[in-house]
Amino acid sequence: MLKCKIHNKNKNTSVVIRLSQVGTVRVFVTIGLCALFLINTINIASAKTSRIKDIVDIEGVRENQLVGYGLVVGLNGTGDGLNNSPFTEQSLIAMLERLGVNIRGENLNTGNVAAVMVTATLPPFTNQGSKIDVNISAFGDSSSLQGGTLLVTPLLAADGEVYAVAQGEVNIAGFSVEGDAASITQNIPTAGRIPSGAIVEREIDFQLEELQQVRLALRNPDFTTSRRIAQAINGFTNARLAKAENSASVILHRPTNYDGSIVDLITDIEQLPIQPDQPARVVISERSGVIVMGADVRVSSVAIAQGNLTLKINETPQVSQANPFADQGETVIVPRTDVSATSEDSKLAILDTGVTLQELVTGLNQLGIKPRDIITILQAIKAAGALQAEIQVM
């Protein structure tokens, strides 16, 4: 252990640095490096950083989607109508035949059974015999799965192999009740969940510890972030173990003189702080009027004017009748239309060069502009070349 003291005007500041060892390579830290380490530590602490494990995915360490088709029984008359859901009737007949009950050709009329789709996510490195949660969704015209029990349902992956088997009581967070003239439904009573409802029967064969290198996949690809990750790893290990392959991945090599496996190396580097960098982007949704702008969005000098023109057309027809006791005359409808046009006062705002996100939002709010109008304004600013950001429409 090496202790460095950096003198201040008022007091001494002690920084304790623990030496790390990669194989037989020892890392020697000089006094000058101690001062540099302290400065870098202060800078990193003041910046907004994230751990490597929070911004990357490890190649091969992934989830797998499972799906299955099954039957839920025990419903209180809220199951599928067998006449409207022939797949439910066929599944019920096939299940009973496997249990030794032959009802083929008989007229079935039960409302206590529902066909469902069962989905689950198999986490990485899940061992055989472990339990995972499953989601249940009605497949036919069932009105509610409340009180039902899912029968044994194999769950298959994309390769067609069975990786888990699900069974258990279905928990739902909604309900539906109705009377002769009214009904009420809360949440979704035709979808539910079974906590720990499936047992893993097959493991995915992936030996991570035997790999000599892995790829770190950035969740938000960016060249700057990719390079910072490689530099942080190489600086921590004092060796060129990481290389930025592109904006979306970093290659991590396990050195030949490293005592541990690639898992140990990942554990050593995944806590390193990184300051992610992203391009300036504005995400808008015209359907919902949602606008999300990144902190790096900048606007060049531009003037914004916003005004509304309102047209009002008022039809007030009147009835015209002849005078009393007149020799001739008839009652007619005389049309009368009032047309008026009003224009609200247009407000003009000037945004200087380098306006920040906060200043942009404040300026638009001061104009009294609604979110949908802001979307149009942002698109117009982008078309004028004054918005230094990418607009992404959802």
Steps between C-alpha positions, in 0.01 A plus 500: 500500500633846407394815685541840335464837674411812305561821695236765513523853643293411803548128548649187354282272287583130503406274214537124543544301181498122491725342246334250268671208331415341165680167497864569575489858377524741795372854476738757648353838581718805530435812702413691185249229403344532846430866438361423155280227648360742756422761232332241278300367794371848581409563136320167469309557822384843383386372160191293440636149465356153465651161567610290206255228603211747466576610143616179328383144444743208504504290182327169569351615831143539381144403576294259290128522428276199564143441385241229547133417446292361785165476672371678808229312689284576803341817366158601629322495166733765353690266270490459124181418318582165338280579202692821432846364589551163329868492599397497866271202441770310308757571771260386772423175316870429438588566864227270631605223259857518635350452846298198385161668450344458155234759420564535128170549317318617810331841522701708745348804665725639772594858573765424760794446260701761309783468250794723590841600374779467754815712469814519712854635492786262571780697672861429403678212674179373662562158651282195451233485769483877552162674492402794281188717473251451218234723343157370396280655230160379382496367145125456440190691606538446873380798704715439810775267624427568866523189715646287221786250512744448217561136415844362410623706204837446325681824415701500179780725374570608141683173430186297576644338813320494835693700761240530777163365614235728651209426733320673784224733612455814291519834677321789329488868591162579345137402526182523299143501636174565319129510554196519278552866407856590601848357530838608632849379411824597673843432349526188282331191649605282203873527577683380807826382646633200690799591720760221487250312287745314274784261573805510274560158344786579261804725538649706219850375427727805509841485669593862561804422717672315216501798263822690437318816394150645518322788333347777710192623312398859574131543568518851351765484227738795488862528385605722789348274763654193337845658508460616861414146607812361333719771652355445848563124484853540365581764761367282783691187395808687373483287186336518158226251570210695347456642151211706366384298199233747390233723650302201629760258639827474690719188481637381835793254494611280788881516530690172502668583832169579672433258786121521483244424232319741273225512765751634755620760252144616429439526875810715540407753233120521515505745793719755320327841462440624145351828384273402209471732203205515264419707190254783544157361427139613527241222519141597426172313480238679293229259615538569872672839487801379701832680450831378646812709439854408596720728709739569209235648269606843376323757284666760279370856467138479391176699538176321581151641444185316588142614449157346445223601259147418613203503260147501642190429291166541675179396322183668643213445252186708555137440409322767289119502501241706310305774679176396668193499272718560191351398166818328389812376677681195628728402782866459398831437677752778451861382542733719704871425537754684714864446406782638712874453503724567799875470518681473829795729554809336351793490737854507368787361701867505406725215612869582498776271379579212733169500683485209743219254553374681809498837323321354199226343712463815711467717190238278340302484824504879529337517159216287635556235236345157546702179453351422159589850381851459642542189284419702189734779608787259565455345158498847342818597690664180380395574141652847534830343606499666843438191713829324572344165580341200339121478503361151547127453447339212687 
